[in-house]
Amino acid sequence: MLELRNVVKTYAKNVRAVDDVSLNLPAGVVGLIGHNGAGKTSLMQMIATLTRPTSGQILFDGADIVKRPDAIRGRLGFLPQDFGVYPNLTALEFLQYFAALKGVRDPARLRLLLEMVNLHEHAHRQAAGFSGGMRRRLGIAQALLNDPDVLIVDEPTAGLDPEERLRFRHLLSEIGFRKLVIVSTHIVSDIENMASHLAIMNKGRLMAYDTPDSFVRDARSKVWSVTVEAQHYEALRAEVQVLQAQRNEHGISLRIAHASSPCAGAVPAEPTLEEALMTQRYAVQETAA
Ligand SMILES: Nc1ncnc2c1ncn2[C@@H]1O[C@H](COP(=O)(O)OP(=O)(O)OP(=O)(O)O)[C@@H](O)[C@H]1O
């Protein structure tokens, strides 16, 4: 569906924000994961045809969208990180405004979208009184107006409370049953239960691309659990990558990333996805150093 070939984005002063990224994305939810500054937003903006790659190709259903942005624009929905709603407009007026801009003329579609994002009961309320989650959901409704085949969402849950996060994830997950949804985040739990694939970025480079299950499988036998006495903790921490440390009545309970047993008493543990990615990043940093 969407193919990136050797995509590079260089800004002034030779900042290489995206460095030779090649990816083939089928339908489903793809999590784009990386620290701040990894290049996620730069990559998404190029896919959304808001900026152009310095070099490389981006193909959508075979069409080169760098040369022909219109090949994707009508089939794209984009919710940027800093999307703002107009506070004086009601939810419905807001959608009507964007529908006019996008040439969507079906009033029934607006009602359907408000229902889909669970805002239909607030259709006639001004967005000024909306919570962060409600505004994000209105943003998604806007992005879905043209029934896009590709939905791009940058940092979807920034500023949302836990319940809103859950609801928002569920919504994106459902959309991903039929479409390509690209979600950028540095919070693994945002995409943990919905991503069909994960693309890991670091310093502009694509470090890995695989299914969540594969990441977890690869990390098996690299994550250990052990409880140590408090006085041994500092020395151990200097030698190994501690993923998690929690004091309990027996000492300090640790989860450790290590290629082999890190200390006496350590037993292999089933990695969580977050731990699996931490072991991956750790390995990446080790070889890069
Ligand atoms: N318009 C710009 N001009 C110059 N440098 C930029 C510009 N936009 C981004 N950068 C730089 O490019 C690199 C990648 O930034 P980008 O915003 O794409 O990363 P990100 O992974 O989305 O991070 P964040 O989560 O903080 O938005 C960073 O070093 C950033 O400072």
The ligand as an SDF file (V2000), in Angstrom:
LIG
                    3D

 31 33  0  0  0  0  0  0  0  0999 V2000
   12.0050   22.3250   10.6300 N   0  0  0  0  0  0  0  0  0  0  0  0
   13.1350   21.8630   11.1640 C   0  0  0  0  0  0  0  0  0  0  0  0
   14.3140   22.5080   10.9900 N   0  0  0  0  0  0  0  0  0  0  0  0
   15.4490   22.0280   11.5190 C   0  0  0  0  0  0  0  0  0  0  0  0
   15.5350   20.8880   12.2200 N   0  0  0  0  0  0  0  0  0  0  0  0
   14.4080   20.2170   12.4400 C   0  0  0  0  0  0  0  0  0  0  0  0
   13.1410   20.6490   11.9200 C   0  0  0  0  0  0  0  0  0  0  0  0
   12.1870   19.7550   12.2880 N   0  0  0  0  0  0  0  0  0  0  0  0
   12.8220   18.8110   13.0080 C   0  0  0  0  0  0  0  0  0  0  0  0
   14.1370   19.0740   13.1080 N   0  0  0  0  0  0  0  0  0  0  0  0
   15.1580   18.2290   13.7710 C   0  0  0  0  0  0  0  0  0  0  0  0
   15.1090   16.9640   13.1480 O   0  0  0  0  0  0  0  0  0  0  0  0
   15.2620   15.9290   14.1160 C   0  0  0  0  0  0  0  0  0  0  0  0
   14.0420   15.0040   14.0830 C   0  0  0  0  0  0  0  0  0  0  0  0
   12.9060   15.7360   14.5640 O   0  0  0  0  0  0  0  0  0  0  0  0
   11.4140   15.1590   14.5190 P   0  0  0  0  0  0  0  0  0  0  0  0
   10.5130   16.2180   15.0510 O   0  0  0  0  0  0  0  0  0  0  0  0
   11.1420   14.6180   13.1700 O   0  0  0  0  0  0  0  0  0  0  0  0
   11.5240   13.9630   15.5500 O   0  0  0  0  0  0  0  0  0  0  0  0
   10.3770   13.2410   16.4040 P   0  0  0  0  0  0  0  0  0  0  0  0
   10.8160   11.8180   16.5430 O   0  0  0  0  0  0  0  0  0  0  0  0
    9.0610   13.4910   15.8070 O   0  0  0  0  0  0  0  0  0  0  0  0
   10.4880   13.9720   17.7950 O   0  0  0  0  0  0  0  0  0  0  0  0
    9.3080   14.5760   18.7000 P   0  0  0  0  0  0  0  0  0  0  0  0
    8.6130   13.4230   19.3040 O   0  0  0  0  0  0  0  0  0  0  0  0
   10.0760   15.4130   19.6810 O   0  0  0  0  0  0  0  0  0  0  0  0
    8.4460   15.4140   17.7730 O   0  0  0  0  0  0  0  0  0  0  0  0
   15.4800   16.6220   15.4480 C   0  0  0  0  0  0  0  0  0  0  0  0
   16.8730   16.7300   15.6470 O   0  0  0  0  0  0  0  0  0  0  0  0
   14.8560   17.9800   15.2380 C   0  0  0  0  0  0  0  0  0  0  0  0
   15.4780   18.9460   16.0560 O   0  0  0  0  0  0  0  0  0  0  0  0
  1  2  1  0
  2  3  1  0
  2  7  2  0
  3  4  2  0
  4  5  1  0
  5  6  2  0
  6  7  1  0
  6 10  1  0
  7  8  1  0
  8  9  2  0
  9 10  1  0
 10 11  1  0
 11 12  1  0
 11 30  1  0
 12 13  1  0
 13 14  1  0
 13 28  1  0
 14 15  1  0
 15 16  1  0
 16 17  2  0
 16 18  1  0
 16 19  1  0
 19 20  1  0
 20 21  2  0
 20 22  1  0
 20 23  1  0
 23 24  1  0
 24 25  2  0
 24 26  1  0
 24 27  1  0
 28 29  1  0
 28 30  1  0
 30 31  1  0
M  END
$$$$
